[in-house]
Amino acid sequence: MEPLRETIEIIKNCATYRTTIHSDQGWHYQHKQWVNTLKKNRVFQSMSRKATCADNVSMENFFGILKQEIYYGEELVSYEEF
């Protein structure tokens, strides 16, 4: 739960649009405390369909390109600097 709380703390003051968190069908998707924390902070949950890896293709591709084009080979910086 701590990583979720830390993430919400970071994004709550800078996110100007609806925040969405996407995951597979892991334990956290139905964990009451996880779900309630997201609802309380107005974070929308998105989940892959069971046995449908194609649901993640678009986001995996996006983050792969982002890492290749922007991040790899660069010095690690804070969230604000990034």
N, CA, C and O atoms as a Maestro MAE file, in Angstrom:
{
 s_m_m2io_version
 :::
 2.0.0
}

f_m_ct {
 s_m_title
 :::
 protein
 m_atom[328] {
  # First column is atom index #
  i_m_mmod_type
  r_m_x_coord
  r_m_y_coord
  r_m_z_coord
  i_m_residue_number
  s_m_chain_name
  s_m_pdb_residue_name
  s_m_pdb_atom_name
  i_m_atomic_number
  :::
  1 25 0.817 -1.201 0.000 1 A "MET " " N  " 7
  2 3 0.000 0.000 0.000 1 A "MET " " CA " 6
  3 2 0.858 1.262 0.000 1 A "MET " " C  " 6
  4 15 0.443 2.294 -0.527 1 A "MET " " O  " 8
  5 25 2.026 1.187 0.574 2 A "GLU " " N  " 7
  6 3 2.867 2.379 0.650 2 A "GLU " " CA " 6
  7 2 3.235 2.935 -0.733 2 A "GLU " " C  " 6
  8 15 3.174 4.149 -0.925 2 A "GLU " " O  " 8
  9 25 3.618 2.082 -1.711 3 A "PRO " " N  " 7
  10 3 3.901 2.634 -3.045 3 A "PRO " " CA " 6
  11 2 2.690 3.342 -3.662 3 A "PRO " " C  " 6
  12 15 2.847 4.356 -4.342 3 A "PRO " " O  " 8
  13 25 1.493 2.815 -3.427 4 A "LEU " " N  " 7
  14 3 0.289 3.476 -3.935 4 A "LEU " " CA " 6
  15 2 0.110 4.835 -3.270 4 A "LEU " " C  " 6
  16 15 -0.165 5.827 -3.945 4 A "LEU " " O  " 8
  17 25 0.261 4.883 -1.982 5 A "ARG " " N  " 7
  18 3 0.123 6.161 -1.255 5 A "ARG " " CA " 6
  19 2 1.163 7.174 -1.732 5 A "ARG " " C  " 6
  20 15 0.845 8.348 -1.923 5 A "ARG " " O  " 8
  21 25 2.387 6.730 -1.923 6 A "GLU " " N  " 7
  22 3 3.445 7.622 -2.403 6 A "GLU " " CA " 6
  23 2 3.128 8.147 -3.803 6 A "GLU " " C  " 6
  24 15 3.344 9.323 -4.096 6 A "GLU " " O  " 8
  25 25 2.622 7.276 -4.653 7 A "THR " " N  " 7
  26 3 2.270 7.676 -6.014 7 A "THR " " CA " 6
  27 2 1.150 8.700 -6.005 7 A "THR " " C  " 6
  28 15 1.218 9.705 -6.713 7 A "THR " " O  " 8
  29 25 0.130 8.454 -5.216 8 A "ILE " " N  " 7
  30 3 -0.993 9.388 -5.128 8 A "ILE " " CA " 6
  31 2 -0.505 10.737 -4.608 8 A "ILE " " C  " 6
  32 15 -0.947 11.781 -5.088 8 A "ILE " " O  " 8
  33 25 0.378 10.725 -3.656 9 A "GLU " " N  " 7
  34 3 0.921 11.967 -3.104 9 A "GLU " " CA " 6
  35 2 1.643 12.768 -4.192 9 A "GLU " " C  " 6
  36 15 1.535 13.993 -4.241 9 A "GLU " " O  " 8
  37 25 2.371 12.079 -5.054 10 A "ILE " " N  " 7
  38 3 3.116 12.743 -6.136 10 A "ILE " " CA " 6
  39 2 2.170 13.331 -7.176 10 A "ILE " " C  " 6
  40 15 2.344 14.472 -7.603 10 A "ILE " " O  " 8
  41 25 1.169 12.553 -7.582 11 A "ILE " " N  " 7
  42 3 0.325 12.989 -8.699 11 A "ILE " " CA " 6
  43 2 -0.838 13.896 -8.311 11 A "ILE " " C  " 6
  44 15 -1.396 14.577 -9.172 11 A "ILE " " O  " 8
  45 25 -1.211 13.919 -7.043 12 A "LYS " " N  " 7
  46 3 -2.436 14.641 -6.683 12 A "LYS " " CA " 6
  47 2 -2.360 16.142 -6.954 12 A "LYS " " C  " 6
  48 15 -3.391 16.774 -7.184 12 A "LYS " " O  " 8
  49 25 -1.183 16.714 -6.933 13 A "ASN " " N  " 7
  50 3 -1.059 18.148 -7.161 13 A "ASN " " CA " 6
  51 2 -0.677 18.504 -8.591 13 A "ASN " " C  " 6
  52 15 -0.678 19.681 -8.952 13 A "ASN " " O  " 8
  53 25 -0.350 17.513 -9.410 14 A "CYS " " N  " 7
  54 3 0.093 17.843 -10.762 14 A "CYS " " CA " 6
  55 2 -0.777 17.243 -11.853 14 A "CYS " " C  " 6
  56 15 -0.668 17.650 -13.010 14 A "CYS " " O  " 8
  57 25 -1.632 16.294 -11.522 15 A "ALA " " N  " 7
  58 3 -2.484 15.685 -12.541 15 A "ALA " " CA " 6
  59 2 -3.668 16.611 -12.831 15 A "ALA " " C  " 6
  60 15 -4.453 16.926 -11.937 15 A "ALA " " O  " 8
  61 25 -3.786 17.041 -14.084 16 A "THR " " N  " 7
  62 3 -4.871 17.957 -14.433 16 A "THR " " CA " 6
  63 2 -6.065 17.234 -15.050 16 A "THR " " C  " 6
  64 15 -7.141 17.817 -15.189 16 A "THR " " O  " 8
  65 25 -5.881 15.981 -15.417 17 A "TYR " " N  " 7
  66 3 -6.950 15.190 -16.004 17 A "TYR " " CA " 6
  67 2 -7.216 13.978 -15.129 17 A "TYR " " C  " 6
  68 15 -6.515 13.741 -14.146 17 A "TYR " " O  " 8
  69 25 -8.233 13.217 -15.495 18 A "ARG " " N  " 7
  70 3 -8.558 12.010 -14.738 18 A "ARG " " CA " 6
  71 2 -7.354 11.084 -14.696 18 A "ARG " " C  " 6
  72 15 -6.728 10.826 -15.724 18 A "ARG " " O  " 8
  73 25 -7.034 10.590 -13.530 19 A "THR " " N  " 7
  74 3 -5.917 9.672 -13.363 19 A "THR " " CA " 6
  75 2 -6.426 8.242 -13.454 19 A "THR " " C  " 6
  76 15 -7.422 7.890 -12.822 19 A "THR " " O  " 8
  77 25 -5.741 7.419 -14.242 20 A "THR " " N  " 7
  78 3 -6.111 6.027 -14.414 20 A "THR " " CA " 6
  79 2 -4.927 5.153 -14.053 20 A "THR " " C  " 6
  80 15 -3.793 5.452 -14.427 20 A "THR " " O  " 8
  81 25 -5.185 4.076 -13.329 21 A "ILE " " N  " 7
  82 3 -4.147 3.098 -13.027 21 A "ILE " " CA " 6
  83 2 -4.574 1.788 -13.683 21 A "ILE " " C  " 6
  84 15 -5.684 1.301 -13.465 21 A "ILE " " O  " 8
  85 25 -3.678 1.230 -14.484 22 A "HIS " " N  " 7
  86 3 -3.983 0.002 -15.211 22 A "HIS " " CA " 6
  87 2 -3.190 -1.146 -14.618 22 A "HIS " " C  " 6
  88 15 -2.016 -0.991 -14.283 22 A "HIS " " O  " 8
  89 25 -3.830 -2.291 -14.488 23 A "SER " " N  " 7
  90 3 -3.134 -3.455 -13.941 23 A "SER " " CA " 6
  91 2 -3.684 -4.732 -14.557 23 A "SER " " C  " 6
  92 15 -4.703 -4.733 -15.249 23 A "SER " " O  " 8
  93 25 -2.982 -5.804 -14.283 24 A "ASP " " N  " 7
  94 3 -3.520 -7.100 -14.658 24 A "ASP " " CA " 6
  95 2 -4.549 -7.488 -13.591 24 A "ASP " " C  " 6
  96 15 -4.968 -6.635 -12.809 24 A "ASP " " O  " 8
  97 25 -4.951 -8.731 -13.545 25 A "GLN " " N  " 7
  98 3 -5.950 -9.142 -12.562 25 A "GLN " " CA " 6
  99 2 -5.289 -9.646 -11.283 25 A "GLN " " C  " 6
  100 15 -5.690 -10.672 -10.735 25 A "GLN " " O  " 8
  101 25 -4.299 -8.939 -10.820 26 A "GLY " " N  " 7
  102 3 -3.591 -9.322 -9.604 26 A "GLY " " CA " 6
  103 2 -4.416 -9.076 -8.354 26 A "GLY " " C  " 6
  104 15 -5.527 -8.551 -8.423 26 A "GLY " " O  " 8
  105 25 -3.866 -9.459 -7.212 27 A "TRP " " N  " 7
  106 3 -4.568 -9.370 -5.931 27 A "TRP " " CA " 6
  107 2 -5.024 -7.958 -5.620 27 A "TRP " " C  " 6
  108 15 -6.097 -7.766 -5.048 27 A "TRP " " O  " 8
  109 25 -4.228 -6.972 -5.987 28 A "HIS " " N  " 7
  110 3 -4.513 -5.601 -5.593 28 A "HIS " " CA " 6
  111 2 -5.770 -5.051 -6.250 28 A "HIS " " C  " 6
  112 15 -6.389 -4.126 -5.725 28 A "HIS " " O  " 8
  113 25 -6.151 -5.608 -7.389 29 A "TYR " " N  " 7
  114 3 -7.306 -5.060 -8.088 29 A "TYR " " CA " 6
  115 2 -8.586 -5.209 -7.268 29 A "TYR " " C  " 6
  116 15 -9.479 -4.367 -7.354 29 A "TYR " " O  " 8
  117 25 -8.677 -6.268 -6.481 30 A "GLN " " N  " 7
  118 3 -9.877 -6.472 -5.672 30 A "GLN " " CA " 6
  119 2 -9.629 -6.279 -4.173 30 A "GLN " " C  " 6
  120 15 -10.551 -6.434 -3.373 30 A "GLN " " O  " 8
  121 25 -8.430 -5.952 -3.796 31 A "HIS " " N  " 7
  122 3 -8.091 -5.725 -2.393 31 A "HIS " " CA " 6
  123 2 -8.853 -4.482 -1.898 31 A "HIS " " C  " 6
  124 15 -8.709 -3.400 -2.467 31 A "HIS " " O  " 8
  125 25 -9.664 -4.640 -0.840 32 A "LYS " " N  " 7
  126 3 -10.545 -3.557 -0.374 32 A "LYS " " CA " 6
  127 2 -9.800 -2.259 -0.078 32 A "LYS " " C  " 6
  128 15 -10.238 -1.180 -0.478 32 A "LYS " " O  " 8
  129 25 -8.689 -2.368 0.613 33 A "GLN " " N  " 7
  130 3 -7.962 -1.155 0.980 33 A "GLN " " CA " 6
  131 2 -7.422 -0.453 -0.261 33 A "GLN " " C  " 6
  132 15 -7.449 0.774 -0.347 33 A "GLN " " O  " 8
  133 25 -6.931 -1.237 -1.225 34 A "TRP " " N  " 7
  134 3 -6.423 -0.688 -2.496 34 A "TRP " " CA " 6
  135 2 -7.552 0.044 -3.235 34 A "TRP " " C  " 6
  136 15 -7.394 1.193 -3.645 34 A "TRP " " O  " 8
  137 25 -8.686 -0.635 -3.396 35 A "VAL " " N  " 7
  138 3 -9.835 -0.077 -4.115 35 A "VAL " " CA " 6
  139 2 -10.339 1.182 -3.419 35 A "VAL " " C  " 6
  140 15 -10.601 2.188 -4.079 35 A "VAL " " O  " 8
  141 25 -10.477 1.139 -2.111 36 A "ASN " " N  " 7
  142 3 -10.974 2.297 -1.361 36 A "ASN " " CA " 6
  143 2 -10.022 3.489 -1.446 36 A "ASN " " C  " 6
  144 15 -10.463 4.635 -1.539 36 A "ASN " " O  " 8
  145 25 -8.725 3.221 -1.412 37 A "THR " " N  " 7
  146 3 -7.734 4.300 -1.522 37 A "THR " " CA " 6
  147 2 -7.847 4.977 -2.881 37 A "THR " " C  " 6
  148 15 -7.782 6.203 -2.972 37 A "THR " " O  " 8
  149 25 -8.016 4.183 -3.938 38 A "LEU " " N  " 7
  150 3 -8.177 4.761 -5.272 38 A "LEU " " CA " 6
  151 2 -9.449 5.584 -5.373 38 A "LEU " " C  " 6
  152 15 -9.433 6.700 -5.894 38 A "LEU " " O  " 8
  153 25 -10.550 5.037 -4.876 39 A "LYS " " N  " 7
  154 3 -11.826 5.761 -4.932 39 A "LYS " " CA " 6
  155 2 -11.744 7.080 -4.169 39 A "LYS " " C  " 6
  156 15 -12.187 8.121 -4.654 39 A "LYS " " O  " 8
  157 25 -11.174 7.019 -2.981 40 A "LYS " " N  " 7
  158 3 -11.051 8.210 -2.133 40 A "LYS " " CA " 6
  159 2 -10.264 9.310 -2.834 40 A "LYS " " C  " 6
  160 15 -10.534 10.495 -2.638 40 A "LYS " " O  " 8
  161 25 -9.294 8.917 -3.649 41 A "ASN " " N  " 7
  162 3 -8.441 9.881 -4.343 41 A "ASN " " CA " 6
  163 2 -8.840 10.085 -5.803 41 A "ASN " " C  " 6
  164 15 -8.080 10.654 -6.586 41 A "ASN " " O  " 8
  165 25 -10.020 9.625 -6.159 42 A "ARG " " N  " 7
  166 3 -10.592 9.781 -7.500 42 A "ARG " " CA " 6
  167 2 -9.663 9.272 -8.601 42 A "ARG " " C  " 6
  168 15 -9.456 9.939 -9.614 42 A "ARG " " O  " 8
  169 25 -9.113 8.089 -8.384 43 A "VAL " " N  " 7
  170 3 -8.274 7.424 -9.382 43 A "VAL " " CA " 6
  171 2 -9.098 6.299 -9.994 43 A "VAL " " C  " 6
  172 15 -9.648 5.466 -9.273 43 A "VAL " " O  " 8
  173 25 -9.184 6.273 -11.314 44 A "PHE " " N  " 7
  174 3 -9.971 5.292 -12.044 44 A "PHE " " CA " 6
  175 2 -9.160 4.012 -12.232 44 A "PHE " " C  " 6
  176 15 -7.981 4.067 -12.582 44 A "PHE " " O  " 8
  177 25 -9.788 2.866 -12.002 45 A "GLN " " N  " 7
  178 3 -9.118 1.580 -12.195 45 A "GLN " " CA " 6
  179 2 -9.407 1.026 -13.577 45 A "GLN " " C  " 6
  180 15 -10.543 1.060 -14.051 45 A "GLN " " O  " 8
  181 25 -8.362 0.515 -14.216 46 A "SER " " N  " 7
  182 3 -8.488 -0.160 -15.495 46 A "SER " " CA " 6
  183 2 -7.825 -1.517 -15.339 46 A "SER " " C  " 6
  184 15 -6.771 -1.624 -14.711 46 A "SER " " O  " 8
  185 25 -8.427 -2.554 -15.901 47 A "MET " " N  " 7
  186 3 -7.882 -3.900 -15.728 47 A "MET " " CA " 6
  187 2 -7.937 -4.670 -17.028 47 A "MET " " C  " 6
  188 15 -8.891 -4.549 -17.797 47 A "MET " " O  " 8
  189 25 -6.912 -5.460 -17.266 48 A "SER " " N  " 7
  190 3 -6.891 -6.344 -18.426 48 A "SER " " CA " 6
  191 2 -7.947 -7.429 -18.264 48 A "SER " " C  " 6
  192 15 -8.276 -7.837 -17.151 48 A "SER " " O  " 8
  193 25 -8.462 -7.881 -19.382 49 A "ARG " " N  " 7
  194 3 -9.377 -9.019 -19.332 49 A "ARG " " CA " 6
  195 2 -8.565 -10.284 -19.104 49 A "ARG " " C  " 6
  196 15 -7.397 -10.358 -19.485 49 A "ARG " " O  " 8
  197 25 -9.167 -11.247 -18.502 50 A "LYS " " N  " 7
  198 3 -8.497 -12.504 -18.185 50 A "LYS " " CA " 6
  199 2 -7.980 -13.180 -19.459 50 A "LYS " " C  " 6
  200 15 -8.707 -13.326 -20.441 50 A "LYS " " O  " 8
  201 25 -6.716 -13.586 -19.419 51 A "ALA " " N  " 7
  202 3 -6.060 -14.304 -20.517 51 A "ALA " " CA " 6
  203 2 -6.071 -13.520 -21.824 51 A "ALA " " C  " 6
  204 15 -6.137 -14.108 -22.904 51 A "ALA " " O  " 8
  205 25 -6.006 -12.197 -21.728 52 A "THR " " N  " 7
  206 3 -6.010 -11.365 -22.930 52 A "THR " " CA " 6
  207 2 -4.849 -10.384 -22.858 52 A "THR " " C  " 6
  208 15 -5.031 -9.214 -22.523 52 A "THR " " O  " 8
  209 25 -3.669 -10.864 -23.172 53 A "CYS " " N  " 7
  210 3 -2.484 -10.015 -23.070 53 A "CYS " " CA " 6
  211 2 -2.533 -8.851 -24.054 53 A "CYS " " C  " 6
  212 15 -1.820 -7.864 -23.872 53 A "CYS " " O  " 8
  213 25 -3.358 -8.947 -25.091 54 A "ALA " " N  " 7
  214 3 -3.465 -7.862 -26.067 54 A "ALA " " CA " 6
  215 2 -3.983 -6.574 -25.429 54 A "ALA " " C  " 6
  216 15 -3.779 -5.494 -25.984 54 A "ALA " " O  " 8
  217 25 -4.642 -6.663 -24.286 55 A "ASP " " N  " 7
  218 3 -5.127 -5.464 -23.606 55 A "ASP " " CA " 6
  219 2 -3.986 -4.534 -23.212 55 A "ASP " " C  " 6
  220 15 -4.172 -3.320 -23.134 55 A "ASP " " O  " 8
  221 25 -2.826 -5.090 -22.966 56 A "ASN " " N  " 7
  222 3 -1.697 -4.284 -22.506 56 A "ASN " " CA " 6
  223 2 -0.783 -3.817 -23.635 56 A "ASN " " C  " 6
  224 15 0.144 -3.044 -23.395 56 A "ASN " " O  " 8
  225 25 -1.025 -4.263 -24.833 57 A "VAL " " N  " 7
  226 3 -0.109 -3.989 -25.942 57 A "VAL " " CA " 6
  227 2 0.120 -2.502 -26.147 57 A "VAL " " C  " 6
  228 15 1.265 -2.070 -26.278 57 A "VAL " " O  " 8
  229 25 -0.926 -1.722 -26.179 58 A "SER " " N  " 7
  230 3 -0.777 -0.287 -26.449 58 A "SER " " CA " 6
  231 2 0.083 0.403 -25.408 58 A "SER " " C  " 6
  232 15 0.988 1.161 -25.756 58 A "SER " " O  " 8
  233 25 -0.186 0.150 -24.135 59 A "MET " " N  " 7
  234 3 0.585 0.804 -23.078 59 A "MET " " CA " 6
  235 2 2.010 0.282 -23.011 59 A "MET " " C  " 6
  236 15 2.942 1.060 -22.806 59 A "MET " " O  " 8
  237 25 2.194 -1.021 -23.181 60 A "GLU " " N  " 7
  238 3 3.552 -1.583 -23.175 60 A "GLU " " CA " 6
  239 2 4.364 -0.976 -24.312 60 A "GLU " " C  " 6
  240 15 5.536 -0.648 -24.130 60 A "GLU " " O  " 8
  241 25 3.752 -0.825 -25.482 61 A "ASN " " N  " 7
  242 3 4.430 -0.230 -26.622 61 A "ASN " " CA " 6
  243 2 4.782 1.231 -26.335 61 A "ASN " " C  " 6
  244 15 5.902 1.667 -26.599 61 A "ASN " " O  " 8
  245 25 3.831 1.974 -25.799 62 A "PHE " " N  " 7
  246 3 4.071 3.383 -25.477 62 A "PHE " " CA " 6
  247 2 5.245 3.543 -24.517 62 A "PHE " " C  " 6
  248 15 6.151 4.338 -24.770 62 A "PHE " " O  " 8
  249 25 5.233 2.794 -23.418 63 A "PHE " " N  " 7
  250 3 6.302 2.936 -22.437 63 A "PHE " " CA " 6
  251 2 7.634 2.435 -22.971 63 A "PHE " " C  " 6
  252 15 8.685 2.960 -22.603 63 A "PHE " " O  " 8
  253 25 7.606 1.422 -23.838 64 A "GLY " " N  " 7
  254 3 8.840 0.955 -24.466 64 A "GLY " " CA " 6
  255 2 9.478 2.037 -25.312 64 A "GLY " " C  " 6
  256 15 10.686 2.260 -25.243 64 A "GLY " " O  " 8
  257 25 8.660 2.710 -26.112 65 A "ILE " " N  " 7
  258 3 9.169 3.800 -26.958 65 A "ILE " " CA " 6
  259 2 9.628 4.969 -26.095 65 A "ILE " " C  " 6
  260 15 10.675 5.560 -26.358 65 A "ILE " " O  " 8
  261 25 8.854 5.305 -25.070 66 A "LEU " " N  " 7
  262 3 9.237 6.396 -24.174 66 A "LEU " " CA " 6
  263 2 10.614 6.145 -23.570 66 A "LEU " " C  " 6
  264 15 11.457 7.042 -23.542 66 A "LEU " " O  " 8
  265 25 10.839 4.939 -23.094 67 A "LYS " " N  " 7
  266 3 12.130 4.604 -22.498 67 A "LYS " " CA " 6
  267 2 13.255 4.693 -23.519 67 A "LYS " " C  " 6
  268 15 14.329 5.212 -23.217 67 A "LYS " " O  " 8
  269 25 13.015 4.189 -24.727 68 A "GLN " " N  " 7
  270 3 14.049 4.220 -25.762 68 A "GLN " " CA " 6
  271 2 14.384 5.643 -26.186 68 A "GLN " " C  " 6
  272 15 15.556 6.001 -26.300 68 A "GLN " " O  " 8
  273 25 13.371 6.444 -26.416 69 A "GLU " " N  " 7
  274 3 13.564 7.767 -26.989 69 A "GLU " " CA " 6
  275 2 13.989 8.827 -25.981 69 A "GLU " " C  " 6
  276 15 14.717 9.757 -26.328 69 A "GLU " " O  " 8
  277 25 13.552 8.698 -24.767 70 A "ILE " " N  " 7
  278 3 13.770 9.776 -23.808 70 A "ILE " " CA " 6
  279 2 14.671 9.391 -22.649 70 A "ILE " " C  " 6
  280 15 15.519 10.182 -22.235 70 A "ILE " " O  " 8
  281 25 14.506 8.222 -22.134 71 A "TYR " " N  " 7
  282 3 15.054 7.916 -20.819 71 A "TYR " " CA " 6
  283 2 16.393 7.197 -20.828 71 A "TYR " " C  " 6
  284 15 17.283 7.558 -20.058 71 A "TYR " " O  " 8
  285 25 16.561 6.186 -21.681 72 A "TYR " " N  " 7
  286 3 17.792 5.393 -21.640 72 A "TYR " " CA " 6
  287 2 19.016 6.257 -21.903 72 A "TYR " " C  " 6
  288 15 19.019 7.100 -22.799 72 A "TYR " " O  " 8
  289 25 20.027 6.037 -21.125 73 A "GLY " " N  " 7
  290 3 21.269 6.772 -21.289 73 A "GLY " " CA " 6
  291 2 21.294 8.117 -20.601 73 A "GLY " " C  " 6
  292 15 22.310 8.811 -20.635 73 A "GLY " " O  " 8
  293 25 20.211 8.491 -19.986 74 A "GLU " " N  " 7
  294 3 20.136 9.770 -19.295 74 A "GLU " " CA " 6
  295 2 20.377 9.590 -17.802 74 A "GLU " " C  " 6
  296 15 20.129 8.524 -17.238 74 A "GLU " " O  " 8
  297 25 20.854 10.631 -17.192 75 A "GLU " " N  " 7
  298 3 21.060 10.625 -15.747 75 A "GLU " " CA " 6
  299 2 19.699 10.549 -15.046 75 A "GLU " " C  " 6
  300 15 18.740 11.178 -15.493 75 A "GLU " " O  " 8
  301 25 19.611 9.793 -13.961 76 A "LEU " " N  " 7
  302 3 18.359 9.698 -13.206 76 A "LEU " " CA " 6
  303 2 18.046 11.044 -12.572 76 A "LEU " " C  " 6
  304 15 18.916 11.674 -11.971 76 A "LEU " " O  " 8
  305 25 16.803 11.479 -12.707 77 A "VAL " " N  " 7
  306 3 16.377 12.764 -12.154 77 A "VAL " " CA " 6
  307 2 15.093 12.567 -11.351 77 A "VAL " " C  " 6
  308 15 14.486 11.496 -11.374 77 A "VAL " " O  " 8
  309 25 14.700 13.605 -10.654 78 A "SER " " N  " 7
  310 3 13.464 13.532 -9.881 78 A "SER " " CA " 6
  311 2 12.260 13.557 -10.817 78 A "SER " " C  " 6
  312 15 12.395 13.845 -12.006 78 A "SER " " O  " 8
  313 25 11.098 13.258 -10.279 79 A "TYR " " N  " 7
  314 3 9.856 13.269 -11.045 79 A "TYR " " CA " 6
  315 2 9.612 14.660 -11.640 79 A "TYR " " C  " 6
  316 15 9.240 14.786 -12.807 79 A "TYR " " O  " 8
  317 25 9.822 15.691 -10.836 80 A "GLU " " N  " 7
  318 3 9.570 17.066 -11.288 80 A "GLU " " CA " 6
  319 2 10.499 17.440 -12.449 80 A "GLU " " C  " 6
  320 15 10.065 18.075 -13.410 80 A "GLU " " O  " 8
  321 25 11.776 17.045 -12.363 81 A "GLU " " N  " 7
  322 3 12.718 17.362 -13.440 81 A "GLU " " CA " 6
  323 2 12.382 16.592 -14.713 81 A "GLU " " C  " 6
  324 15 12.527 17.112 -15.819 81 A "GLU " " O  " 8
  325 25 11.929 15.347 -14.548 82 A "PHE " " N  " 7
  326 3 11.595 14.532 -15.709 82 A "PHE " " CA " 6
  327 2 10.467 15.154 -16.477 82 A "PHE " " C  " 6
  328 15 10.040 14.611 -17.495 82 A "PHE " " O  " 8
  :::
 }
 m_bond[327] {
  # First column is bond index #
  i_m_from
  i_m_to
  i_m_order
  :::
  1 1 2 1
  2 2 3 1
  3 3 4 2
  4 3 5 1
  5 5 6 1
  6 6 7 1
  7 7 8 2
  8 7 9 1
  9 9 10 1
  10 10 11 1
  11 11 12 2
  12 11 13 1
  13 13 14 1
  14 14 15 1
  15 15 16 2
  16 15 17 1
  17 17 18 1
  18 18 19 1
  19 19 20 2
  20 19 21 1
  21 21 22 1
  22 22 23 1
  23 23 24 2
  24 23 25 1
  25 25 26 1
  26 26 27 1
  27 27 28 2
  28 27 29 1
  29 29 30 1
  30 30 31 1
  31 31 32 2
  32 31 33 1
  33 33 34 1
  34 34 35 1
  35 35 36 2
  36 35 37 1
  37 37 38 1
  38 38 39 1
  39 39 40 2
  40 39 41 1
  41 41 42 1
  42 42 43 1
  43 43 44 2
  44 43 45 1
  45 45 46 1
  46 46 47 1
  47 47 48 2
  48 47 49 1
  49 49 50 1
  50 50 51 1
  51 51 52 2
  52 51 53 1
  53 53 54 1
  54 54 55 1
  55 55 56 2
  56 55 57 1
  57 57 58 1
  58 58 59 1
  59 59 60 2
  60 59 61 1
  61 61 62 1
  62 62 63 1
  63 63 64 2
  64 63 65 1
  65 65 66 1
  66 66 67 1
  67 67 68 2
  68 67 69 1
  69 69 70 1
  70 70 71 1
  71 71 72 2
  72 71 73 1
  73 73 74 1
  74 74 75 1
  75 75 76 2
  76 75 77 1
  77 77 78 1
  78 78 79 1
  79 79 80 2
  80 79 81 1
  81 81 82 1
  82 82 83 1
  83 83 84 2
  84 83 85 1
  85 85 86 1
  86 86 87 1
  87 87 88 2
  88 87 89 1
  89 89 90 1
  90 90 91 1
  91 91 92 2
  92 91 93 1
  93 93 94 1
  94 94 95 1
  95 95 96 2
  96 95 97 1
  97 97 98 1
  98 98 99 1
  99 99 100 2
  100 99 101 1
  101 101 102 1
  102 102 103 1
  103 103 104 2
  104 103 105 1
  105 105 106 1
  106 106 107 1
  107 107 108 2
  108 107 109 1
  109 109 110 1
  110 110 111 1
  111 111 112 2
  112 111 113 1
  113 113 114 1
  114 114 115 1
  115 115 116 2
  116 115 117 1
  117 117 118 1
  118 118 119 1
  119 119 120 2
  120 119 121 1
  121 121 122 1
  122 122 123 1
  123 123 124 2
  124 123 125 1
  125 125 126 1
  126 126 127 1
  127 127 128 2
  128 127 129 1
  129 129 130 1
  130 130 131 1
  131 131 132 2
  132 131 133 1
  133 133 134 1
  134 134 135 1
  135 135 136 2
  136 135 137 1
  137 137 138 1
  138 138 139 1
  139 139 140 2
  140 139 141 1
  141 141 142 1
  142 142 143 1
  143 143 144 2
  144 143 145 1
  145 145 146 1
  146 146 147 1
  147 147 148 2
  148 147 149 1
  149 149 150 1
  150 150 151 1
  151 151 152 2
  152 151 153 1
  153 153 154 1
  154 154 155 1
  155 155 156 2
  156 155 157 1
  157 157 158 1
  158 158 159 1
  159 159 160 2
  160 159 161 1
  161 161 162 1
  162 162 163 1
  163 163 164 2
  164 163 165 1
  165 165 166 1
  166 166 167 1
  167 167 168 2
  168 167 169 1
  169 169 170 1
  170 170 171 1
  171 171 172 2
  172 171 173 1
  173 173 174 1
  174 174 175 1
  175 175 176 2
  176 175 177 1
  177 177 178 1
  178 178 179 1
  179 179 180 2
  180 179 181 1
  181 181 182 1
  182 182 183 1
  183 183 184 2
  184 183 185 1
  185 185 186 1
  186 186 187 1
  187 187 188 2
  188 187 189 1
  189 189 190 1
  190 190 191 1
  191 191 192 2
  192 191 193 1
  193 193 194 1
  194 194 195 1
  195 195 196 2
  196 195 197 1
  197 197 198 1
  198 198 199 1
  199 199 200 2
  200 199 201 1
  201 201 202 1
  202 202 203 1
  203 203 204 2
  204 203 205 1
  205 205 206 1
  206 206 207 1
  207 207 208 2
  208 207 209 1
  209 209 210 1
  210 210 211 1
  211 211 212 2
  212 211 213 1
  213 213 214 1
  214 214 215 1
  215 215 216 2
  216 215 217 1
  217 217 218 1
  218 218 219 1
  219 219 220 2
  220 219 221 1
  221 221 222 1
  222 222 223 1
  223 223 224 2
  224 223 225 1
  225 225 226 1
  226 226 227 1
  227 227 228 2
  228 227 229 1
  229 229 230 1
  230 230 231 1
  231 231 232 2
  232 231 233 1
  233 233 234 1
  234 234 235 1
  235 235 236 2
  236 235 237 1
  237 237 238 1
  238 238 239 1
  239 239 240 2
  240 239 241 1
  241 241 242 1
  242 242 243 1
  243 243 244 2
  244 243 245 1
  245 245 246 1
  246 246 247 1
  247 247 248 2
  248 247 249 1
  249 249 250 1
  250 250 251 1
  251 251 252 2
  252 251 253 1
  253 253 254 1
  254 254 255 1
  255 255 256 2
  256 255 257 1
  257 257 258 1
  258 258 259 1
  259 259 260 2
  260 259 261 1
  261 261 262 1
  262 262 263 1
  263 263 264 2
  264 263 265 1
  265 265 266 1
  266 266 267 1
  267 267 268 2
  268 267 269 1
  269 269 270 1
  270 270 271 1
  271 271 272 2
  272 271 273 1
  273 273 274 1
  274 274 275 1
  275 275 276 2
  276 275 277 1
  277 277 278 1
  278 278 279 1
  279 279 280 2
  280 279 281 1
  281 281 282 1
  282 282 283 1
  283 283 284 2
  284 283 285 1
  285 285 286 1
  286 286 287 1
  287 287 288 2
  288 287 289 1
  289 289 290 1
  290 290 291 1
  291 291 292 2
  292 291 293 1
  293 293 294 1
  294 294 295 1
  295 295 296 2
  296 295 297 1
  297 297 298 1
  298 298 299 1
  299 299 300 2
  300 299 301 1
  301 301 302 1
  302 302 303 1
  303 303 304 2
  304 303 305 1
  305 305 306 1
  306 306 307 1
  307 307 308 2
  308 307 309 1
  309 309 310 1
  310 310 311 1
  311 311 312 2
  312 311 313 1
  313 313 314 1
  314 314 315 1
  315 315 316 2
  316 315 317 1
  317 317 318 1
  318 318 319 1
  319 319 320 2
  320 319 321 1
  321 321 322 1
  322 322 323 1
  323 323 324 2
  324 323 325 1
  325 325 326 1
  326 326 327 1
  327 327 328 2
  :::
 }
}
